[in-house]
Amino acid sequence: MDSSHQIQLAEIYQNGLVVFDNDEQSFFNWLNTNVPVLGNRKPIDMVTTSVGRSQVNEQLMRMEFSII
């Protein structure tokens, strides 16, 4: 795993905690749930690719700013 991959994952984690009010369990539940706006895929399955990480992070940002 290269450093940019680790940075992207850390960013997703940080944004997820913000969106879920520091409730790590709720964030982890979301990561393991099929999300309709992500093509009914689980975010946890998407973070294995750069494109997937970007899509997951973008969705978290949309949730944070209520742009769902």
N, C-alpha and C positions, 0 to 999 in steps of 0.2 A: 504494500500500500504506500503510495507516494504522499508527500507532504500536502499537495493540493487536495487530494482525496480526504485526508484527515482534517484539513481546514474546512472543507465543504461539509463534512459530517458534523464537525463542531458547531458550525454556523446553523445547521438544521436543528441540532440539539438546543442551542441557545434560543433560537426563534421559537421552537416548539414550547419551551418552558415559558416564554413570554406569552404566547397565545393561550396556553393552558394554565395561566396564573401560578406558575411554579409547581403545578400538580404533575409530577413526573409519571405517575401511574396513568392518569388520563391521557397524557401525551403518548405513552407507550401503547395504550389501548387504541388510540387513533392510528398510530403507525401500523397496527395489525388489523385494521378494518378496511374493507373494500370502500374506496372513496369514489362516488359517482363522477365528480369533476376530474378525476385522474383516470378516467376510462374504466372505472370500477375495479381498479387495481389497489393492492395494499401498498402504502408508501414504503414500508420496510423492504418490499421486494424491488422497489424502484431505485433505491439508493446504491445499487451495485454499479450503476453507470453514471457518467457525468451528466448526461441529458436527464436521467431520472432524478438525480440529486437536485438539479436545477428546477425541475418541475415540482418536486416536493417542497423545496424552499419557496418557490414562487407561490404555491398554494398556501403555505403558512403565512406568508406576507399578506396575501389577499384576506385571509381569515383575520389577521391582526387588525387590518384596516377596514374590515367589513365589506370587502369587495368580492363577495362570493358569487 
